[in-house]
Amino acid sequence: MTTPKPYRYRKVIRRRQAQPINRLLKIGPDEKLTGKVNGLDATDIEERFARALASVGLKFRFQVRFWTANSAPWQEKEVDFVVLAAGMFQPVEVDGQIGHRTSAQLGRDAIREVLLNAIFRRLGYLPLVRVKWFELETQEMADEVVRRMFR
């Protein structure tokens, strides 16, 4: 009796495709959002917030990376915005509807915030501020949030 040949599985190599950014809210027809902030991919709420900052003349950086106490070389934490206002750097996170809703996600956000605020204290930055998605549903709402934050 002969031994059967071992089965050979076909190797399927799939290239990873860029994932589109999820947008749950309907975008108004007159908004003309591009999906970009400073040449980087952005959600609708990030773009509205950036436009609101620009409309009042505030300088900012988008998607800024920071090393924390427990960061491996490839695991730096990314903050959505660092805004220069009144000579101080204000880090701002824009929390979307998908990734910042459940208790587990909120717990991860809290731990991440503690780690980032420790770095911000050493750098002389202000503590991290979070802006929720429902505060940025329209450009007018985003403008009001920025006016309220940076008077």
C-alpha positions in Angstrom: 0.0 0.0 0.0 1.4 3.4 -1.0 1.2 6.4 1.2 -0.9 9.2 0.0 0.7 12.5 -1.1 0.3 15.3 1.4 -2.3 17.9 0.4 -0.8 21.2 -0.6 -2.8 24.2 0.1 -2.7 27.0 -2.4 -1.1 30.1 -1.1 -3.3 33.1 -1.8 -1.4 36.4 -1.5 -3.6 39.3 -1.1 -2.4 42.9 -1.2 -3.9 45.1 1.5 -6.1 47.7 0.1 -6.5 51.2 1.6 -9.6 51.2 3.8 -12.0 54.1 3.2 -12.8 56.3 6.1 -16.2 55.6 7.5 -18.7 58.4 7.3 -22.0 57.8 9.1 -23.6 61.2 8.8 -24.9 62.6 5.6 -22.8 65.4 4.4 -24.6 68.6 3.4 -24.5 69.3 -0.4 -23.0 72.7 0.1 -20.1 71.6 2.4 -17.8 70.3 -0.4 -15.7 68.3 2.0 -12.5 66.8 0.4 -11.6 64.1 2.9 -8.2 65.7 3.4 -6.6 68.0 6.1 -3.1 69.2 5.3 -2.8 66.6 2.6 -3.6 63.7 5.0 -6.8 61.6 5.0 -9.4 62.9 7.4 -12.9 62.2 8.4 -15.7 64.7 7.9 -15.6 65.8 11.5 -11.9 66.2 11.5 -12.1 68.3 8.3 -14.9 70.5 9.8 -12.8 71.1 12.9 -9.7 72.0 10.8 -11.8 74.4 8.7 -13.1 76.0 11.9 -9.6 76.4 13.2 -8.4 78.0 10.0 -11.4 80.3 9.8 -10.4 82.0 13.1 -6.7 82.0 12.1 -5.3 79.4 14.5 -2.2 77.5 13.6 -2.4 73.7 14.0 -0.8 70.4 13.1 -2.8 67.4 12.1 -2.2 63.8 13.2 0.8 64.4 15.4 2.6 61.4 16.9 3.9 61.1 20.4 6.0 58.5 22.2 4.6 57.5 25.6 6.1 55.5 28.5 5.0 52.2 27.1 5.3 52.8 23.4 7.3 50.4 21.3 9.1 52.0 18.3 6.1 51.3 16.0 3.4 52.1 18.6 3.5 55.8 19.1 0.2 57.5 20.0 -1.4 59.8 17.4 -3.3 63.0 18.4 -5.7 64.4 15.9 -4.7 68.1 16.4 -2.2 70.2 18.2 -3.4 73.8 18.1 -1.2 76.8 18.9 -3.4 79.2 20.8 -2.3 82.1 23.0 1.3 80.8 23.0 0.3 77.4 24.4 0.0 74.1 22.6 -3.5 72.5 23.0 -3.8 68.9 21.9 -7.3 68.0 20.7 -8.9 64.6 19.9 -12.0 64.5 17.7 -13.9 61.4 18.8 -16.0 59.8 16.1 -19.2 57.9 16.4 -17.7 54.4 15.6 -14.6 54.2 17.7 -15.6 56.1 20.9 -18.9 54.7 22.0 -18.7 51.5 24.0 -17.5 51.2 27.5 -14.4 49.2 26.4 -13.6 52.0 23.9 -14.1 54.7 26.5 -11.8 52.8 28.9 -9.1 52.6 26.2 -9.5 56.3 25.6 -9.1 57.0 29.3 -5.9 55.0 29.6 -4.5 56.6 26.4 -5.4 60.1 27.7 -3.5 59.5 31.0 -0.4 58.3 29.1 -0.6 61.3 26.7 -1.2 63.9 29.4 2.0 62.7 31.2 3.9 63.4 28.0 2.1 66.7 27.5 3.0 67.9 31.1 6.7 67.2 30.4 6.5 69.1 27.1 4.6 72.1 28.6 1.5 71.4 26.6 -2.1 71.9 28.0 -4.0 68.7 28.8 -5.8 66.8 26.0 -9.3 68.0 25.1 -11.8 65.7 23.5 -14.5 66.9 21.1 -17.4 64.5 20.4 -18.8 63.8 16.9 -22.2 65.1 17.8 -20.7 68.6 18.4 -19.4 68.7 14.8 -22.4 67.6 12.7 -22.3 70.9 10.7 -19.7 73.5 9.9 -21.6 76.1 12.0 -21.5 73.7 15.0 -17.7 73.2 14.5 -17.2 77.0 14.3 -19.0 77.4 17.5 -17.0 74.7 19.3 -13.7 76.3 18.2 -14.9 79.8 19.3 -15.9 78.4 22.7 -12.6 76.5 23.1 -10.2 79.2 22.0 -11.7 82.6 23.1 
